[in-house]
Amino acid sequence: QVQLVESGGGLVQPGGSLRLSCAGSGRTFSTYCMSWFRQAPGKEREFVAAISSSGRNSNYADSLKGRFTISRDNAKNSLYLQMNNLQPDDTAVYYCAASIGYYGSESTRYNYWGQGTQVTVSS
């Protein structure tokens, strides 16, 4: 299995940027497809973006395309989410998740989850 730990969250003003990281350990990180989900208070967890094990292919929530970019560095066992032009609606806990062979939007297909990192967008 793989253990996942997110970092990089915090408080940012509207229009600002943040880069989230997810560090993986345990079984070989490069064998997993990875994703980011988020959950705002009182709302269901929603898909943000996902990336194949090699990093060559990715998927995004339609509403976030152009502002968020997912990437990974398998040599560093790390996953990233670059978030630009952040808005108050982006306030949520952001989770990374791992799956074997799946990089879609269904959360139930991911077997391993981190504990989450809080992102707050506010002036």
N, CA, C and O atoms as a printed pandas DataFrame, in Angstrom:
     atom_number atom_name residue_name chain_id  residue_number  x_coord  y_coord  z_coord
0              1         N          GLN        A               1    0.833   -1.185    0.000
1              2        CA          GLN        A               1    0.000    0.000    0.000
2              3         C          GLN        A               1    0.876    1.246    0.000
3              4         O          GLN        A               1    2.102    1.152    0.057
4              5         N          VAL        A               2    0.237    2.419   -0.065
5              6        CA          VAL        A               2    0.954    3.678   -0.105
6              7         C          VAL        A               2    0.370    4.612    0.942
7              8         O          VAL        A               2   -0.844    4.656    1.142
8              9         N          GLN        A               3    1.234    5.350    1.598
9             10        CA          GLN        A               3    0.807    6.380    2.544
10            11         C          GLN        A               3    0.968    7.736    1.883
11            12         O          GLN        A               3    1.952    7.994    1.189
12            13         N          LEU        A               4   -0.012    8.598    2.109
13            14        CA          LEU        A               4   -0.047    9.891    1.439
14            15         C          LEU        A               4   -0.153   11.011    2.462
15            16         O          LEU        A               4   -0.947   10.933    3.399
16            17         N          VAL        A               5    0.651   12.056    2.278
17            18        CA          VAL        A               5    0.613   13.202    3.186
18            19         C          VAL        A               5    0.617   14.476    2.350
19            20         O          VAL        A               5    1.551   14.743    1.593
20            21         N          GLU        A               6   -0.456   15.260    2.505
21            22        CA          GLU        A               6   -0.570   16.522    1.784
22            23         C          GLU        A               6    0.070   17.659    2.567
23            24         O          GLU        A               6    0.191   17.600    3.791
24            25         N          SER        A               7    0.475   18.684    1.847
25            26        CA          SER        A               7    1.002   19.898    2.465
26            27         C          SER        A               7    0.816   21.048    1.490
27            28         O          SER        A               7    0.477   20.846    0.324
28            29         N          GLY        A               8    1.045   22.260    1.988
29            30        CA          GLY        A               8    1.009   23.425    1.122
30            31         C          GLY        A               8   -0.256   24.259    1.211
31            32         O          GLY        A               8   -0.347   25.313    0.581
32            33         N          GLY        A               9   -1.228   23.805    1.981
33            34        CA          GLY        A               9   -2.432   24.591    2.132
34            35         C          GLY        A               9   -2.191   25.832    2.981
35            36         O          GLY        A               9   -1.124   26.004    3.570
36            37         N          GLY        A              10   -3.207   26.695    3.033
37            38        CA          GLY        A              10   -3.090   27.895    3.831
38            39         C          GLY        A              10   -4.128   28.917    3.452
39            40         O          GLY        A              10   -5.098   28.615    2.756
40            41         N          LEU        A              11   -3.916   30.132    3.918
41            42        CA          LEU        A              11   -4.812   31.250    3.649
42            43         C          LEU        A              11   -4.222   32.081    2.511
43            44         O          LEU        A              11   -3.046   32.446    2.536
44            45         N          VAL        A              12   -5.045   32.368    1.527
45            46        CA          VAL        A              12   -4.603   33.150    0.374
46            47         C          VAL        A              12   -5.704   34.119   -0.016
47            48         O          VAL        A              12   -6.888   33.830    0.157
48            49         N          GLN        A              13   -5.315   35.257   -0.536
49            50        CA          GLN        A              13   -6.294   36.243   -0.973
50            51         C          GLN        A              13   -6.867   35.870   -2.334
51            52         O          GLN        A              13   -6.209   35.178   -3.111
52            53         N          PRO        A              14   -8.082   36.318   -2.631
53            54        CA          PRO        A              14   -8.646   36.067   -3.965
54            55         C          PRO        A              14   -7.692   36.562   -5.055
55            56         O          PRO        A              14   -7.114   37.644   -4.958
56            57         N          GLY        A              15   -7.548   35.737   -6.089
57            58        CA          GLY        A              15   -6.618   36.040   -7.163
58            59         C          GLY        A              15   -5.228   35.484   -6.953
59            60         O          GLY        A              15   -4.400   35.514   -7.863
60            61         N          GLY        A              16   -4.966   34.978   -5.764
61            62        CA          GLY        A              16   -3.652   34.445   -5.450
62            63         C          GLY        A              16   -3.465   33.016   -5.917
63            64         O          GLY        A              16   -4.359   32.421   -6.519
64            65         N          SER        A              17   -2.297   32.476   -5.632
65            66        CA          SER        A              17   -1.930   31.126   -6.061
66            67         C          SER        A              17   -1.404   30.324   -4.878
67            68         O          SER        A              17   -0.888   30.874   -3.905
68            69         N          LEU        A              18   -1.550   29.012   -4.990
69            70        CA          LEU        A              18   -0.966   28.069   -4.048
70            71         C          LEU        A              18   -0.528   26.835   -4.809
71            72         O          LEU        A              18   -1.094   26.487   -5.845
72            73         N          ARG        A              19    0.492   26.179   -4.274
73            74        CA          ARG        A              19    0.917   24.898   -4.821
74            75         C          ARG        A              19    0.836   23.849   -3.715
75            76         O          ARG        A              19    1.557   23.915   -2.719
76            77         N          LEU        A              20   -0.054   22.883   -3.913
77            78        CA          LEU        A              20   -0.170   21.787   -2.963
78            79         C          LEU        A              20    0.776   20.653   -3.353
79            80         O          LEU        A              20    1.059   20.426   -4.529
80            81         N          SER        A              21    1.247   19.958   -2.340
81            82        CA          SER        A              21    2.089   18.787   -2.550
82            83         C          SER        A              21    1.493   17.591   -1.834
83            84         O          SER        A              21    0.795   17.730   -0.830
84            85         N          CYS        A              22    1.778   16.429   -2.362
85            86        CA          CYS        A              22    1.370   15.170   -1.740
86            87         C          CYS        A              22    2.560   14.230   -1.801
87            88         O          CYS        A              22    3.010   13.853   -2.883
88            89         N          ALA        A              23    3.060   13.861   -0.654
89            90        CA          ALA        A              23    4.213   12.967   -0.580
90            91         C          ALA        A              23    3.740   11.542   -0.374
91            92         O          ALA        A              23    2.935   11.272    0.518
92            93         N          GLY        A              24    4.236   10.633   -1.190
93            94        CA          GLY        A              24    3.859    9.229   -1.086
94            95         C          GLY        A              24    4.995    8.383   -0.545
95            96         O          GLY        A              24    6.166    8.644   -0.823
96            97         N          SER        A              25    4.644    7.373    0.226
97            98        CA          SER        A              25    5.645    6.448    0.745
98            99         C          SER        A              25    5.049    5.056    0.750
99           100         O          SER        A              25    3.847    4.886    0.549
100          101         N          GLY        A              26    5.885    4.067    0.978
101          102        CA          GLY        A              26    5.421    2.688    0.958
102          103         C          GLY        A              26    5.664    2.065   -0.399
103          104         O          GLY        A              26    6.743    2.205   -0.976
104          105         N          ARG        A              27    4.651    1.375   -0.908
105          106        CA          ARG        A              27    4.782    0.718   -2.201
106          107         C          ARG        A              27    5.162    1.735   -3.267
107          108         O          ARG        A              27    4.891    2.925   -3.103
108          109         N          THR        A              28    5.781    1.296   -4.350
109          110        CA          THR        A              28    6.330    2.180   -5.369
110          111         C          THR        A              28    5.302    3.190   -5.849
111          112         O          THR        A              28    4.276    2.833   -6.429
112          113         N          PHE        A              29    5.600    4.457   -5.595
113          114        CA          PHE        A              29    4.686    5.551   -5.917
114          115         C          PHE        A              29    4.356    5.584   -7.404
115          116         O          PHE        A              29    3.220    5.870   -7.780
116          117         N          SER        A              30    5.319    5.299   -8.237
117          118        CA          SER        A              30    5.141    5.438   -9.686
118          119         C          SER        A              30    4.163    4.428  -10.279
119          120         O          SER        A              30    3.793    4.542  -11.447
120          121         N          THR        A              31    3.743    3.448   -9.494
121          122        CA          THR        A              31    2.773    2.484  -10.018
122          123         C          THR        A              31    1.333    2.958   -9.866
123          124         O          THR        A              31    0.409    2.343  -10.398
124          125         N          TYR        A              32    1.150    4.052   -9.138
125          126        CA          TYR        A              32   -0.204    4.534   -8.840
126          127         C          TYR        A              32   -0.613    5.700   -9.729
127          128         O          TYR        A              32    0.180    6.600  -10.003
128          129         N          CYS        A              33   -1.849    5.667  -10.169
129          130        CA          CYS        A              33   -2.491    6.866  -10.677
130          131         C          CYS        A              33   -2.870    7.709   -9.464
131          132         O          CYS        A              33   -3.209    7.187   -8.402
132          133         N          MET        A              34   -2.804    9.022   -9.652
133          134        CA          MET        A              34   -3.028    9.915   -8.517
134          135         C          MET        A              34   -4.087   10.960   -8.846
135          136         O          MET        A              34   -4.335   11.267  -10.012
136          137         N          SER        A              35   -4.701   11.496   -7.811
137          138        CA          SER        A              35   -5.737   12.490   -8.031
138          139         C          SER        A              35   -5.796   13.474   -6.880
139          140         O          SER        A              35   -5.233   13.255   -5.808
140          141         N          TRP        A              36   -6.497   14.563   -7.142
141          142        CA          TRP        A              36   -6.849   15.535   -6.120
142          143         C          TRP        A              36   -8.373   15.653   -6.081
143          144         O          TRP        A              36   -9.030   15.753   -7.117
144          145         N          PHE        A              37   -8.914   15.638   -4.877
145          146        CA          PHE        A              37  -10.316   15.922   -4.623
146          147         C          PHE        A              37  -10.363   17.052   -3.594
147          148         O          PHE        A              37   -9.367   17.358   -2.939
148          149         N          ARG        A              38  -11.523   17.653   -3.467
149          150        CA          ARG        A              38  -11.700   18.671   -2.439
150          151         C          ARG        A              38  -13.096   18.572   -1.845
151          152         O          ARG        A              38  -14.035   18.088   -2.477
152          153         N          GLN        A              39  -13.200   19.043   -0.615
153          154        CA          GLN        A              39  -14.488   19.034    0.071
154          155         C          GLN        A              39  -14.648   20.325    0.846
155          156         O          GLN        A              39  -13.875   20.628    1.755
156          157         N          ALA        A              40  -15.675   21.085    0.465
157          158        CA          ALA        A              40  -16.006   22.328    1.148
158          159         C          ALA        A              40  -16.989   22.035    2.273
159          160         O          ALA        A              40  -17.680   21.017    2.238
160          161         N          PRO        A              41  -17.062   22.907    3.265
161          162        CA          PRO        A              41  -17.987   22.682    4.373
162          163         C          PRO        A              41  -19.420   22.514    3.881
163          164         O          PRO        A              41  -19.922   23.330    3.108
164          165         N          GLY        A              42  -20.066   21.456    4.333
165          166        CA          GLY        A              42  -21.452   21.215    3.981
166          167         C          GLY        A              42  -21.673   20.686    2.584
167          168         O          GLY        A              42  -22.815   20.554    2.143
168          169         N          LYS        A              43  -20.594   20.380    1.881
169          170        CA          LYS        A              43  -20.723   19.883    0.509
170          171         C          LYS        A              43  -20.076   18.514    0.370
171          172         O          LYS        A              43  -19.273   18.103    1.208
172          173         N          GLU        A              44  -20.436   17.820   -0.694
173          174        CA          GLU        A              44  -19.835   16.528   -0.967
174          175         C          GLU        A              44  -18.429   16.709   -1.529
175          176         O          GLU        A              44  -18.081   17.754   -2.078
176          177         N          ARG        A              45  -17.636   15.651   -1.372
177          178        CA          ARG        A              45  -16.298   15.669   -1.942
178          179         C          ARG        A              45  -16.404   15.719   -3.459
179          180         O          ARG        A              45  -17.220   15.011   -4.049
180          181         N          GLU        A              46  -15.589   16.547   -4.091
181          182        CA          GLU        A              46  -15.657   16.681   -5.536
182          183         C          GLU        A              46  -14.282   16.487   -6.171
183          184         O          GLU        A              46  -13.245   16.786   -5.578
184          185         N          PHE        A              47  -14.316   15.989   -7.369
185          186        CA          PHE        A              47  -13.113   15.727   -8.145
186          187         C          PHE        A              47  -12.484   17.033   -8.613
187          188         O          PHE        A              47  -13.179   17.959   -9.033
188          189         N          VAL        A              48  -11.173   17.090   -8.534
189          190        CA          VAL        A              48  -10.430   18.258   -9.010
190          191         C          VAL        A              48   -9.626   17.889  -10.263
191          192         O          VAL        A              48   -9.808   18.484  -11.325
192          193         N          ALA        A              49   -8.739   16.905  -10.124
193          194        CA          ALA        A              49   -7.862   16.524  -11.239
194          195         C          ALA        A              49   -7.232   15.175  -10.937
195          196         O          ALA        A              49   -7.156   14.756   -9.782
196          197         N          ALA        A              50   -6.781   14.501  -11.986
197          198        CA          ALA        A              50   -6.117   13.214  -11.835
198          199         C          ALA        A              50   -5.040   13.065  -12.891
199          200         O          ALA        A              50   -5.070   13.728  -13.928
200          201         N          ILE        A              51   -4.087   12.185  -12.614
201          202        CA          ILE        A              51   -2.949   12.009  -13.509
202          203         C          ILE        A              51   -2.565   10.542  -13.551
203          204         O          ILE        A              51   -2.654    9.834  -12.548
204          205         N          SER        A              52   -2.141   10.095  -14.717
205          206        CA          SER        A              52   -1.750    8.700  -14.876
206          207         C          SER        A              52   -0.455    8.406  -14.123
207          208         O          SER        A              52    0.231    9.321  -13.668
208          209         N          SER        A              53   -0.133    7.134  -13.998
209          210        CA          SER        A              53    1.054    6.752  -13.237
210          211         C          SER        A              53    2.341    7.319  -13.842
211          212         O          SER        A              53    3.274    7.662  -13.116
212          213         N          SER        A              54    2.386    7.414  -15.158
213          214        CA          SER        A              54    3.573    7.951  -15.819
214          215         C          SER        A              54    3.613    9.473  -15.810
215          216         O          SER        A              54    4.673   10.080  -15.956
216          217         N          GLY        A              55    2.442   10.079  -15.634
217          218        CA          GLY        A              55    2.350   11.536  -15.706
218          219         C          GLY        A              55    2.035   12.053  -17.090
219          220         O          GLY        A              55    1.901   13.261  -17.285
220          221         N          ARG        A              56    1.915   11.157  -18.059
221          222        CA          ARG        A              56    1.697   11.614  -19.440
222          223         C          ARG        A              56    0.260   12.028  -19.718
223          224         O          ARG        A              56    0.004   12.796  -20.646
224          225         N          ASN        A              57   -0.679   11.525  -18.924
225          226        CA          ASN        A              57   -2.094   11.829  -19.167
226          227         C          ASN        A              57   -2.745   12.382  -17.908
227          228         O          ASN        A              57   -2.412   11.981  -16.793
228          229         N          SER        A              58   -3.680   13.313  -18.105
229          230        CA          SER        A              58   -4.362   13.916  -16.963
230          231         C          SER        A              58   -5.801   14.232  -17.303
231          232         O          SER        A              58   -6.176   14.343  -18.471
232          233         N          ASN        A              59   -6.596   14.373  -16.264
233          234        CA          ASN        A              59   -8.000   14.750  -16.378
234          235         C          ASN        A              59   -8.278   15.877  -15.397
235          236         O          ASN        A              59   -7.653   15.956  -14.340
236          237         N          TYR        A              60   -9.214   16.749  -15.747
237          238        CA          TYR        A              60   -9.578   17.857  -14.886
238          239         C          TYR        A              60  -11.098   17.985  -14.809
239          240         O          TYR        A              60  -11.814   17.634  -15.746
240          241         N          ALA        A              61  -11.568   18.488  -13.686
241          242        CA          ALA        A              61  -12.950   18.937  -13.615
242          243         C          ALA        A              61  -13.104   20.088  -14.596
243          244         O          ALA        A              61  -12.260   20.982  -14.654
244          245         N          ASP        A              62  -14.176   20.062  -15.357
245          246        CA          ASP        A              62  -14.356   21.071  -16.413
246          247         C          ASP        A              62  -14.276   22.489  -15.861
247          248         O          ASP        A              62  -13.713   23.381  -16.495
248          249         N          SER        A              63  -14.835   22.685  -14.690
249          250        CA          SER        A              63  -14.918   24.032  -14.130
250          251         C          SER        A              63  -13.554   24.571  -13.681
251          252         O          SER        A              63  -13.412   25.767  -13.428
252          253         N          LEU        A              64  -12.546   23.682  -13.584
253          254        CA          LEU        A              64  -11.251   24.099  -13.067
254          255         C          LEU        A              64  -10.163   24.140  -14.135
255          256         O          LEU        A              64   -9.048   24.596  -13.882
256          257         N          LYS        A              65  -10.495   23.662  -15.317
257          258        CA          LYS        A              65   -9.503   23.694  -16.393
258          259         C          LYS        A              65   -9.006   25.118  -16.638
259          260         O          LYS        A              65   -9.780   26.074  -16.670
260          261         N          GLY        A              66   -7.704   25.222  -16.808
261          262        CA          GLY        A              66   -7.116   26.527  -17.080
262          263         C          GLY        A              66   -6.621   27.241  -15.839
263          264         O          GLY        A              66   -5.751   28.106  -15.937
264          265         N          ARG        A              67   -7.156   26.899  -14.667
265          266        CA          ARG        A              67   -6.688   27.515  -13.421
266          267         C          ARG        A              67   -5.830   26.561  -12.595
267          268         O          ARG        A              67   -4.887   26.990  -11.929
268          269         N          PHE        A              68   -6.153   25.273  -12.636
269          270        CA          PHE        A              68   -5.444   24.263  -11.839
270          271         C          PHE        A              68   -4.624   23.367  -12.762
271          272         O          PHE        A              68   -5.049   23.035  -13.869
272          273         N          THR        A              69   -3.442   22.983  -12.286
273          274        CA          THR        A              69   -2.578   22.082  -13.041
274          275         C          THR        A              69   -2.045   20.982  -12.132
275          276         O          THR        A              69   -1.438   21.263  -11.099
276          277         N          ILE        A              70   -2.272   19.743  -12.516
277          278        CA          ILE        A              70   -1.764   18.603  -11.760
278          279         C          ILE        A              70   -0.466   18.122  -12.397
279          280         O          ILE        A              70   -0.324   18.129  -13.620
280          281         N          SER        A              71    0.467   17.710  -11.567
281          282        CA          SER        A              71    1.732   17.177  -12.065
282          283         C          SER        A              71    2.302   16.224  -11.022
283          284         O          SER        A              71    1.829   16.172   -9.886
284          285         N          ARG        A              72    3.310   15.481  -11.418
285          286        CA          ARG        A              72    3.946   14.563  -10.480
286          287         C          ARG        A              72    5.416   14.424  -10.802
287          288         O          ARG        A              72    5.851   14.652  -11.931
288          289         N          ASP        A              73    6.175   14.044   -9.785
289          290        CA          ASP        A              73    7.590   13.758   -9.952
290          291         C          ASP        A              73    7.833   12.403   -9.296
291          292         O          ASP        A              73    7.989   12.314   -8.079
292          293         N          ASN        A              74    7.863   11.365  -10.099
293          294        CA          ASN        A              74    7.989   10.021   -9.543
294          295         C          ASN        A              74    9.350    9.794   -8.881
295          296         O          ASN        A              74    9.475    8.958   -7.986
296          297         N          ALA        A              75   10.347   10.524   -9.313
297          298        CA          ALA        A              75   11.665   10.394   -8.685
298          299         C          ALA        A              75   11.643   10.891   -7.243
299          300         O          ALA        A              75   12.436   10.454   -6.410
300          301         N          LYS        A              76   10.721   11.810   -6.965
301          302        CA          LYS        A              76   10.581   12.365   -5.618
302          303         C          LYS        A              76    9.359   11.820   -4.889
303          304         O          LYS        A              76    9.039   12.272   -3.789
304          305         N          ASN        A              77    8.674   10.848   -5.495
305          306        CA          ASN        A              77    7.446   10.293   -4.888
306          307         C          ASN        A              77    6.459   11.392   -4.524
307          308         O          ASN        A              77    5.882   11.388   -3.437
308          309         N          SER        A              78    6.272   12.322   -5.436
309          310        CA          SER        A              78    5.454   13.490   -5.119
310          311         C          SER        A              78    4.446   13.821   -6.201
311          312         O          SER        A              78    4.684   13.632   -7.394
312          313         N          LEU        A              79    3.324   14.319   -5.745
313          314        CA          LEU        A              79    2.225   14.814   -6.576
314          315         C          LEU        A              79    2.021   16.283   -6.240
315          316         O          LEU        A              79    2.200   16.698   -5.095
316          317         N          TYR        A              80    1.644   17.068   -7.247
317          318        CA          TYR        A              80    1.465   18.503   -7.038
318          319         C          TYR        A              80    0.148   18.977   -7.625
319          320         O          TYR        A              80   -0.408   18.360   -8.534
320          321         N          LEU        A              81   -0.342   20.092   -7.085
321          322        CA          LEU        A              81   -1.479   20.786   -7.663
322          323         C          LEU        A              81   -1.180   22.275   -7.613
323          324         O          LEU        A              81   -1.160   22.884   -6.543
324          325         N          GLN        A              82   -0.947   22.851   -8.783
325          326        CA          GLN        A              82   -0.749   24.296   -8.882
326          327         C          GLN        A              82   -2.113   24.945   -9.082
327          328         O          GLN        A              82   -2.840   24.613  -10.019
328          329         N          MET        A              83   -2.451   25.873   -8.193
329          330        CA          MET        A              83   -3.762   26.520   -8.239
330          331         C          MET        A              83   -3.560   28.009   -8.405
331          332         O          MET        A              83   -2.925   28.659   -7.574
332          333         N          ASN        A              84   -4.104   28.543   -9.484
333          334        CA          ASN        A              84   -3.964   29.965   -9.791
334          335         C          ASN        A              84   -5.308   30.671   -9.769
335          336         O          ASN        A              84   -6.359   30.040   -9.881
336          337         N          ASN        A              85   -5.260   31.983   -9.622
337          338        CA          ASN        A              85   -6.470   32.807   -9.600
338          339         C          ASN        A              85   -7.525   32.216   -8.655
339          340         O          ASN        A              85   -8.684   32.032   -9.029
340          341         N          LEU        A              86   -7.102   31.931   -7.452
341          342        CA          LEU        A              86   -7.993   31.305   -6.489
342          343         C          LEU        A              86   -9.129   32.234   -6.102
343          344         O          LEU        A              86   -8.955   33.448   -6.005
344          345         N          GLN        A              87  -10.286   31.645   -5.886
345          346        CA          GLN        A              87  -11.503   32.369   -5.529
346          347         C          GLN        A              87  -12.081   31.797   -4.231
347          348         O          GLN        A              87  -11.754   30.672   -3.852
348          349         N          PRO        A              88  -12.928   32.555   -3.556
349          350        CA          PRO        A              88  -13.512   32.042   -2.307
350          351         C          PRO        A              88  -14.193   30.684   -2.458
351          352         O          PRO        A              88  -14.195   29.888   -1.519
352          353         N          ASP        A              89  -14.771   30.411   -3.626
353          354        CA          ASP        A              89  -15.412   29.107   -3.846
354          355         C          ASP        A              89  -14.413   27.947   -3.875
355          356         O          ASP        A              89  -14.813   26.783   -3.826
356          357         N          ASP        A              90  -13.142   28.255   -3.955
357          358        CA          ASP        A              90  -12.119   27.203   -3.931
358          359         C          ASP        A              90  -11.760   26.799   -2.503
359          360         O          ASP        A              90  -10.982   25.867   -2.301
360          361         N          THR        A              91  -12.315   27.484   -1.526
361          362        CA          THR        A              91  -12.070   27.134   -0.132
362          363         C          THR        A              91  -12.587   25.732    0.164
363          364         O          THR        A              91  -13.763   25.431   -0.041
364          365         N          ALA        A              92  -11.689   24.883    0.648
365          366        CA          ALA        A              92  -12.039   23.485    0.901
366          367         C          ALA        A              92  -10.837   22.781    1.517
367          368         O          ALA        A              92   -9.730   23.316    1.560
368          369         N          VAL        A              93  -11.089   21.575    1.988
369          370        CA          VAL        A              93   -9.994   20.669    2.322
370          371         C          VAL        A              93   -9.642   19.895    1.052
371          372         O          VAL        A              93  -10.515   19.319    0.404
372          373         N          TYR        A              94   -8.381   19.889    0.713
373          374        CA          TYR        A              94   -7.913   19.221   -0.497
374          375         C          TYR        A              94   -7.228   17.916   -0.124
375          376         O          TYR        A              94   -6.368   17.872    0.755
376          377         N          TYR        A              95   -7.632   16.848   -0.820
377          378        CA          TYR        A              95   -7.122   15.509   -0.554
378          379         C          TYR        A              95   -6.421   14.951   -1.790
379          380         O          TYR        A              95   -6.876   15.158   -2.915
380          381         N          CYS        A              96   -5.327   14.251   -1.581
381          382        CA          CYS        A              96   -4.776   13.456   -2.663
382          383         C          CYS        A              96   -5.180   11.997   -2.442
383          384         O          CYS        A              96   -5.406   11.559   -1.314
384          385         N          ALA        A              97   -5.262   11.271   -3.531
385          386        CA          ALA        A              97   -5.704    9.885   -3.485
386          387         C          ALA        A              97   -4.970    9.075   -4.542
387          388         O          ALA        A              97   -4.526    9.616   -5.555
388          389         N          ALA        A              98   -4.845    7.774   -4.299
389          390        CA          ALA        A              98   -4.100    6.887   -5.184
390          391         C          ALA        A              98   -4.950    5.710   -5.619
391          392         O          ALA        A              98   -5.786    5.207   -4.868
392          393         N          SER        A              99   -4.716    5.286   -6.845
393          394        CA          SER        A              99   -5.442    4.148   -7.405
394          395         C          SER        A              99   -4.524    3.379   -8.342
395          396         O          SER        A              99   -3.596    3.940   -8.923
396          397         N          ILE        A             100   -4.796    2.086   -8.480
397          398        CA          ILE        A             100   -4.079    1.300   -9.475
398          399         C          ILE        A             100   -4.902    1.310  -10.752
399          400         O          ILE        A             100   -5.998    0.751  -10.799
400          401         N          GLY        A             101   -4.370    1.947  -11.785
401          402        CA          GLY        A             101   -4.954    1.859  -13.113
402          403         C          GLY        A             101   -6.142    2.747  -13.415
403          404         O          GLY        A             101   -6.763    2.594  -14.467
404          405         N          TYR        A             102   -6.481    3.674  -12.526
405          406        CA          TYR        A             102   -7.650    4.539  -12.757
406          407         C          TYR        A             102   -7.288    5.979  -12.472
407          408         O          TYR        A             102   -6.735    6.271  -11.411
408          409         N          TYR        A             103   -7.581    6.882  -13.381
409          410        CA          TYR        A             103   -7.352    8.300  -13.119
410          411         C          TYR        A             103   -8.541    9.120  -13.590
411          412         O          TYR        A             103   -8.410   10.120  -14.296
412          413         N          GLY        A             104   -9.709    8.647  -13.162
413          414        CA          GLY        A             104  -10.947    9.344  -13.448
414          415         C          GLY        A             104  -11.460   10.105  -12.251
415          416         O          GLY        A             104  -10.721   10.391  -11.309
416          417         N          SER        A             105  -12.743   10.432  -12.300
417          418        CA          SER        A             105  -13.344   11.333  -11.331
418          419         C          SER        A             105  -14.138   10.654  -10.220
419          420         O          SER        A             105  -14.668   11.340   -9.346
420          421         N          GLU        A             106  -14.231    9.345  -10.230
421          422        CA          GLU        A             106  -15.037    8.662   -9.213
422          423         C          GLU        A             106  -14.206    8.371   -7.971
423          424         O          GLU        A             106  -13.239    7.611   -8.034
424          425         N          SER        A             107  -14.566    8.954   -6.875
425          426        CA          SER        A             107  -13.771    8.830   -5.657
426          427         C          SER        A             107  -13.725    7.386   -5.136
427          428         O          SER        A             107  -12.752    6.980   -4.500
428          429         N          THR        A             108  -14.766    6.633   -5.405
429          430        CA          THR        A             108  -14.806    5.252   -4.896
430          431         C          THR        A             108  -13.760    4.359   -5.550
431          432         O          THR        A             108  -13.482    3.270   -5.047
432          433         N          ARG        A             109  -13.183    4.794   -6.648
433          434        CA          ARG        A             109  -12.178    3.989   -7.344
434          435         C          ARG        A             109  -10.776    4.188   -6.771
435          436         O          ARG        A             109   -9.830    3.521   -7.188
436          437         N          TYR        A             110  -10.649    5.091   -5.831
437          438        CA          TYR        A             110   -9.341    5.356   -5.230
438          439         C          TYR        A             110   -9.242    4.634   -3.894
439          440         O          TYR        A             110  -10.146    4.715   -3.062
440          441         N          ASN        A             111   -8.158    3.942   -3.703
441          442        CA          ASN        A             111   -8.019    3.073   -2.543
442          443         C          ASN        A             111   -7.336    3.741   -1.347
443          444         O          ASN        A             111   -7.576    3.365   -0.199
444          445         N          TYR        A             112   -6.491    4.724   -1.621
445          446        CA          TYR        A             112   -5.682    5.317   -0.563
446          447         C          TYR        A             112   -5.857    6.831   -0.590
447          448         O          TYR        A             112   -5.889    7.461   -1.647
448          449         N          TRP        A             113   -5.968    7.383    0.602
449          450        CA          TRP        A             113   -6.240    8.816    0.750
450          451         C          TRP        A             113   -5.311    9.418    1.780
451          452         O          TRP        A             113   -4.924    8.767    2.751
452          453         N          GLY        A             114   -4.954   10.690    1.549
453          454        CA          GLY        A             114   -4.260   11.441    2.570
454          455         C          GLY        A             114   -5.243   12.040    3.566
455          456         O          GLY        A             114   -6.453   11.836    3.468
456          457         N          GLN        A             115   -4.702   12.781    4.520
457          458        CA          GLN        A             115   -5.538   13.347    5.583
458          459         C          GLN        A             115   -6.120   14.696    5.205
459          460         O          GLN        A             115   -7.013   15.202    5.886
460          461         N          GLY        A             116   -5.622   15.284    4.125
461          462        CA          GLY        A             116   -6.147   16.548    3.643
462          463         C          GLY        A             116   -5.356   17.749    4.107
463          464         O          GLY        A             116   -4.684   17.710    5.138
464          465         N          THR        A             117   -5.445   18.821    3.330
465          466        CA          THR        A             117   -4.827   20.092    3.699
466          467         C          THR        A             117   -5.834   21.203    3.409
467          468         O          THR        A             117   -6.469   21.218    2.354
468          469         N          GLN        A             118   -5.971   22.118    4.341
469          470        CA          GLN        A             118   -6.985   23.170    4.239
470          471         C          GLN        A             118   -6.491   24.307    3.356
471          472         O          GLN        A             118   -5.377   24.804    3.513
472          473         N          VAL        A             119   -7.346   24.701    2.428
473          474        CA          VAL        A             119   -7.115   25.892    1.610
474          475         C          VAL        A             119   -8.249   26.864    1.878
475          476         O          VAL        A             119   -9.421   26.518    1.724
476          477         N          THR        A             120   -7.907   28.072    2.274
477          478        CA          THR        A             120   -8.895   29.109    2.543
478          479         C          THR        A             120   -8.578   30.325    1.689
479          480         O          THR        A             120   -7.477   30.875    1.735
480          481         N          VAL        A             121   -9.568   30.728    0.913
481          482        CA          VAL        A             121   -9.404   31.891    0.040
482          483         C          VAL        A             121  -10.297   32.998    0.584
483          484         O          VAL        A             121  -11.524   32.901    0.547
484          485         N          SER        A             122   -9.669   34.036    1.080
485          486        CA          SER        A             122  -10.427   35.100    1.727
486          487         C          SER        A             122   -9.590   36.371    1.770
487          488         O          SER        A             122   -8.363   36.326    1.869
488          489         N          SER        A             123  -10.273   37.494    1.695
489          490        CA          SER        A             123   -9.590   38.776    1.831
490          491         C          SER        A             123   -9.619   39.251    3.281
491          492         O          SER        A             123   -9.090   40.318    3.592
